[in-house]
Amino acid sequence: MLGLKPVMGRLLTEDDDRVVGKSPYAVISYDYWQRRFERDPKVVGRTFRMGDNVYEIVGVAPKGFYGNRARNDYGYLCSGEDGPICAKA
């Protein structure tokens, strides 16, 4: 994914959407990791709820990376049936 290296864990892959019945995965932004998880070094593997879905955190994006925009209010990138999506933090 654009040559990015996560702060911890990993980034999303195409295979993340192929496991039927598995909780969707999420990569959280560095800022969201600081704000919501207080830079918890054990955040990978934890889950959070968004609407009716529970997402498993698989990585923390590099500082300053917010998805497909230079800066936005999104706090995480999630896998989903329709491919990776961005969701508001």
N, C-alpha and C positions, 0 to 999 in steps of 0.2 A: 504494500500500500504506500505508494509515493516515496519509498525509501525511508520511511519513518521508523524510529526505534522507540518502543514504549519505555516509560520510566520503570515500569515493572510489569510482569506478565507478558501478554502478547496482544497483537492487534486482531481484528476480525478477518476471517478467511471465508472463501466460498463454501467450504465444508460446514461452516457453522449453521447454515440454513438447511442442511440435508438430513439431520437427525430428527426424525418425526417423534413427537412426544417429549422431546427434551426441552427444558426451559431455554428461552432465547438468551443469547449472550450480549454483554455490553462492554464497551471500552469507555471509561469515564475520563473526562478532561482533567488536566492537572489542577485547574482552579476548583472544579467540583470535588476532587479528591481532598484538597485542602479544606474547603468550606464545609462539606457534609461529613467527611470521614476523618478530619483532623490529621491528614497525612498518615493514616494507619498503614503500617508496612504489611499488614495481613489482610488488606482489602480484597486481594484476588481470591476468588472463591465465595465471597459474600454475595448476598442477593439483595435486591430492592424491588419494590412494587411500583408499577406505573399502570394506572387503570386496572384492568383485570389480569395483567400479565406480571409474572415474576421473572426478573432478569438476573442472570449470574454474571458477576464482574470477572472478566478474563484479563483485563489490563488497564493501565493508566497511560493516556496519551502524553506525548511530550509537551512541556510547557509551551504555551503559545499556539498549539494546534487545536482548532475548534471544528473540525470537519471540513466541509467544502467552502467555508467562508473564512476570511482573515480574522474576524472576531464576531461572535454572536452570543446569544443568551443560552445556547444549548450546553448541557452539562455532560451528555453522554451520547455515544453512537451505539445503536442496537442492531442485532441481527433480527430478521423477521421473515415471514413467509414470502414477502415481496422483495427481499434483498435488504441490504443495510439501510437503516433509516436514522434520522436525527430526531431527538425528542427533547423537549424543554426540561431543564433542571428544576 
